[in-house]
């Protein structure tokens, strides 16, 4: 059914592009839509960069993609051009004028949900009949980390994430142990997914330019990802461990005896940033009943 809809939609899109004027340039749409600082909006102005981000997701033909904060629709265009069925979540009603031409040209492959992505439940849009969805988004900076933390417990429900973060946050996602950027977010993310930093963007790629560089990150869910319950235990443990980075781990996690540390093969005098992801998983595996 989806393949038939996709084929028909592509034919209609071709006919429309021949009979109607093309879409307005992304630059003109961006300049007409002034970014709202309160919503953390920084709009990509280069359609080639939008295409590059969409390409990081791989083959999207006929696949469902969730996009957060489409704004003027630059990345939305790139996703639709790659044949995706896009659920776009936007809470700024001013963006309706920019997105309306896309809805007209690409219907029925674009559905816009006028709601706060932090308040919704993406599981309500999942269908047992469809392949796992993708999430591809230039995330608003002020909700990027909270959104990621909502997705991490349920990553097995998704095929892949391609997300843009502030470079500082992206560095934390990718950080190895014994580095300044390594922390709870590093452990939680690397437990659930393979993390790849794709490329970085300078402030000048956006309107208005942010004060920081940005990085596009790809997350591929692991087959060994933790269940939501076990993930919750890991989240609590890493929060305790990294709340006092200079404490020895035996003081940060006092529910373990010296003998238990010895059996685990983890020196109890280690600091939180010295433990590997697999060592934190060992702690969850053998001590879940104590947390």
Residue pairs with C-beta under 8 A, 6 or more apart in sequence:
2 62
2 85
2 130
3 62
5 108
5 109
6 61
6 62
6 83
6 85
6 109
9 106
9 107
9 108
9 109
10 83
13 105
13 106
16 104
16 105
17 105
23 77
23 101
23 102
23 105
24 101
26 44
26 45
26 46
26 47
26 50
26 72
26 73
26 74
26 77
27 45
29 72
29 73
29 74
29 98
30 43
30 44
30 45
30 72
30 74
30 207
31 207
32 98
33 43
33 71
33 72
33 94
33 95
33 97
33 98
35 41
35 42
35 43
35 71
35 207
35 208
36 92
36 94
39 69
39 91
39 92
39 140
39 142
40 140
40 141
40 142
40 143
41 69
41 71
41 92
41 140
42 141
42 206
42 207
42 208
42 209
42 210
43 71
43 72
43 74
43 206
43 207
44 50
44 74
44 75
44 138
44 205
44 206
45 74
45 205
45 206
45 207
46 205
47 74
47 77
47 78
49 201
49 205
50 74
50 75
50 77
50 78
51 78
51 81
52 199
53 75
53 78
53 136
53 138
53 162
53 164
53 216
54 60
54 75
54 78
54 79
54 81
54 82
54 136
54 162
55 82
56 136
56 162
56 198
56 216
56 218
57 65
57 82
57 134
57 136
57 160
57 162
57 218
58 160
59 82
60 79
60 82
60 83
60 84
60 134
61 82
61 83
61 84
62 83
62 84
62 85
63 83
63 84
63 85
63 131
63 133
63 134
63 159
64 84
64 85
64 86
64 87
64 125
64 130
64 131
64 133
64 134
65 79
65 84
65 85
65 86
65 87
65 133
65 134
65 135
65 136
66 86
66 87
66 89
66 122
66 125
66 133
66 134
66 135
66 136
66 137
67 75
67 76
67 79
67 86
67 87
67 88
67 89
67 135
67 136
67 137
68 89
68 117
68 135
68 137
68 139
68 140
68 143
68 147
69 89
69 90
69 117
69 137
69 138
69 139
69 140
70 76
70 88
70 89
70 90
70 95
70 99
70 112
71 90
71 92
71 95
71 98
71 138
72 95
72 98
72 99
73 95
73 98
73 99
73 102
75 136
75 137
75 138
76 86
76 88
76 99
76 102
76 110
77 102
79 86
79 136
80 86
80 102
80 106
80 109
80 110
84 109
84 134
85 109
85 110
85 111
86 109
86 110
86 111
87 111
87 113
87 125
87 133
88 99
88 110
88 111
88 112
88 113
89 113
89 115
89 116
89 117
89 120
90 99
90 112
90 113
90 114
91 114
91 115
91 116
91 117
93 114
96 112
96 114
99 110
99 112
102 110
103 110
103 112
113 120
117 143
117 147
118 143
118 146
118 147
118 150
122 151
123 154
123 157
125 133
126 133
126 157
131 159
132 157
132 158
132 159
133 157
133 158
133 159
134 158
134 159
134 160
134 161
134 162
135 151
135 158
135 160
135 161
135 162
135 163
136 161
136 162
136 163
137 162
137 163
137 164
138 164
139 147
139 163
139 164
139 165
141 165
141 166
141 210
144 163
144 164
144 165
144 166
144 169
145 165
145 169
145 185
148 163
148 185
148 189
149 185
149 188
151 158
151 161
152 188
152 189
152 192
152 193
152 231
153 192
153 226
153 228
153 231
153 232
154 228
155 161
155 192
155 193
155 219
155 221
155 222
155 225
156 221
156 225
158 221
159 221
160 218
160 219
160 220
160 221
161 193
161 217
161 218
161 219
162 198
162 216
162 217
162 218
162 219
163 216
163 217
163 219
164 201
164 214
164 215
164 216
164 217
165 173
165 214
165 215
165 217
166 210
166 212
166 213
166 214
166 215
167 200
167 212
167 213
167 214
167 215
168 181
168 212
169 185
170 197
170 200
170 214
170 215
170 217
171 181
171 215
172 181
172 182
172 183
172 185
172 186
173 185
173 186
173 189
173 190
173 195
173 197
173 217
173 219
174 181
174 186
174 195
174 196
174 197
174 217
175 181
175 182
175 183
175 186
176 182
177 273
177 274
177 275
177 276
177 277
178 273
178 274
179 273
182 273
183 238
183 242
183 245
183 273
184 235
184 238
184 239
184 241
184 242
186 277
187 234
187 238
187 277
187 280
188 231
188 234
188 235
188 238
189 195
189 219
190 277
191 222
191 225
191 226
191 231
191 234
191 277
191 280
191 281
192 219
192 221
192 222
192 225
192 226
192 231
193 219
193 220
193 221
193 222
193 225
194 219
194 220
194 222
195 217
195 218
195 219
196 217
196 218
196 219
196 220
197 215
197 216
197 217
198 215
198 216
198 217
198 218
199 215
199 216
200 213
200 214
200 215
200 216
201 213
201 214
201 215
201 216
202 213
203 209
203 210
203 211
203 212
203 213
205 214
206 214
225 231
226 234
226 281
226 284
230 284
230 288
233 284
233 288
233 291
234 280
234 281
234 284
236 291
237 253
237 280
237 283
237 284
237 291
238 272
238 280
240 252
240 253
241 249
241 252
241 253
241 272
241 275
241 280
242 272
242 273
243 252
244 251
244 252
244 272
245 271
245 272
245 273
246 271
247 271
247 272
248 268
248 269
248 270
248 271
249 261
249 266
249 268
249 269
249 270
249 271
249 272
249 274
249 275
250 256
250 258
250 261
250 268
250 269
252 272
253 283
255 287
255 290
255 291
256 264
256 268
256 283
256 287
256 290
258 268
260 286
260 287
261 267
261 268
264 279
264 282
264 283
264 286
266 275
266 279
266 282
266 283
